[in-house]
Amino acid sequence: MEGKALTDCPLLTNDEGSFNVGYGYLILNQKKWELLEQIEQEFRAQIEKIKENDVEIDHLDSHVHTHAIPEIFKITCKLAKEYNIKYVRTQYEELYFIPKLLKHLNFSYPMNLVKIALLQYFTLKNRKTLNEYGLKSNDFIIGVGYTGMMDSDAIKYGLKAIEEESIVEALIHPCKYDDATKNSHTKEFSITQNKTLEDTINRLGFELTNYKKLG
């Protein structure tokens, strides 16, 4: 979790009001009612902040999959139902491989495999919560295994691993900076402009959409 909180939530922030807790802390303490109360208060404030700016919310998700932690996912679904938001993102990724050795010879990839396993487990639990609240979600996600290494191949091979008709969310963080800064986010922005990739997606039997269009 990063950035400034909108509410007074000392179990999640430092003395300056900036988030300072990690994923492990949230997993280990997810059943503590006081923590859950502060998380719900903060999530609610964030939703209200968006609504104040007349932005239509078509789904809920979170930075670094915070809401995937099962007890936090329950809060997310509760708020989605309350605010009539139909979709909540889940994080089930089919394991797939890109035939490029350098994609796997790094410190990130083994850790990303651990993330996939953890998020798969969480998603199996969270789908039950979705059903209880009558909410919708994506069926699969692609990009956890290649976090920080996303490119057109990561999306292409991720889609190839999915055989049935499904809603698949590609996990990218596109950004184009005014000062010509180049990093992984600018590389991921180029993915969104890749017409060859769009053709490949269509040939694989998928079509580009978003949560708003899914309705």
Stockholm file with secondary structure:
# STOCKHOLM 1.0

chainA/1-215         MEGKALTDCPLLTNDEGSFNVGYGYLILNQKKWELLEQIEQEFRAQIEKIKENDVEIDHLDSHVHTHAIPEIFKITCKLAKEYNIKYVRTQYEELYFIPKLLKHLNFSYPMNLVKIALLQYFTLKNRKTLNEYGLKSNDFIIGVGYTGMMDSDAIKYGLKAIEEESIVEALIHPCKYDDATKNSHTKEFSITQNKTLEDTINRLGFELTNYKKLG
#=GR chainA/1-215 SS CCSBCSSCCTTTBCTTSBBCCCHHHHHHTTTCHHHHHHHHHHHHHHHHHHHHTTCCCCEECCGGGGGGSHHHHHHHHHHHHHTTCCEECCCCCCCCCCSCGGGTSSSHHHHHHHHHHHHHHHHHHHHHHHHHHTCBCCSEEECSTTTTCCCHHHHHHHHHTCCSCCCEEECCCCCCCTTCCCSHHHHHHHHHTCHHHHHHHHHTTCCCCCHHHHC
#=GC SS_cons         CCSBCSSCCTTTBCTTSBBCCCHHHHHHTTTCHHHHHHHHHHHHHHHHHHHHTTCCCCEECCGGGGGGSHHHHHHHHHHHHHTTCCEECCCCCCCCCCSCGGGTSSSHHHHHHHHHHHHHHHHHHHHHHHHHHTCBCCSEEECSTTTTCCCHHHHHHHHHTCCSCCCEEECCCCCCCTTCCCSHHHHHHHHHTCHHHHHHHHHTTCCCCCHHHHC
//
